[in-house]
């Protein structure tokens, strides 16, 4: 019988207008001395399932691929030597000429973005994966 009463109540609430629902909510808040507004701490403590999944999927390691060196070959080679410590001139030249080529793997997002920014500033096309 409780289930039947609950079903009737849910159906009745479902047929209410927005104004009627607002009045009902106010009456319930006053009757039971509660607030329908979720406290900020509770909202922060209980993230939505989508937010949890997004945080778990957030990458921590990136691969930087030089897709195209563009028209400024010498500037790209110099920049490659700048962003990759101890890179020999011949290897930098080979990387630039053999694009697309991976120039760094398993690096942090900050390092990857820095490399990408510096190389794109001299006309190269770079991809992060």
Secondary structure as the mmCIF struct_conf table of DSSP 4:
data_model
#
loop_
_struct_conf.conf_type_id
_struct_conf.id
_struct_conf.beg_label_comp_id
_struct_conf.beg_label_asym_id
_struct_conf.beg_label_seq_id
_struct_conf.end_label_comp_id
_struct_conf.end_label_asym_id
_struct_conf.end_label_seq_id
HELX_RH_AL_P HELX_RH_AL_P1 UNK A 2 UNK A 14
TURN_TY1_P TURN_TY1_P1 UNK A 15 UNK A 15
HELX_RH_AL_P HELX_RH_AL_P2 UNK A 18 UNK A 32
TURN_TY1_P TURN_TY1_P2 UNK A 33 UNK A 33
BEND BEND1 UNK A 36 UNK A 37
HELX_LH_PP_P HELX_LH_PP_P1 UNK A 38 UNK A 39
HELX_RH_AL_P HELX_RH_AL_P3 UNK A 40 UNK A 45
BEND BEND2 UNK A 46 UNK A 46
HELX_RH_AL_P HELX_RH_AL_P4 UNK A 49 UNK A 57
BEND BEND3 UNK A 60 UNK A 60
STRN STRN1 UNK A 62 UNK A 68
TURN_TY1_P TURN_TY1_P3 UNK A 70 UNK A 71
HELX_RH_AL_P HELX_RH_AL_P5 UNK A 73 UNK A 83
BEND BEND4 UNK A 84 UNK A 84
TURN_TY1_P TURN_TY1_P4 UNK A 85 UNK A 86
HELX_RH_AL_P HELX_RH_AL_P6 UNK A 89 UNK A 97
TURN_TY1_P TURN_TY1_P5 UNK A 98 UNK A 98
BEND BEND5 UNK A 100 UNK A 100
STRN STRN2 UNK A 101 UNK A 107
HELX_RH_AL_P HELX_RH_AL_P7 UNK A 109 UNK A 121
TURN_TY1_P TURN_TY1_P6 UNK A 122 UNK A 123
STRN STRN3 UNK A 125 UNK A 128
#
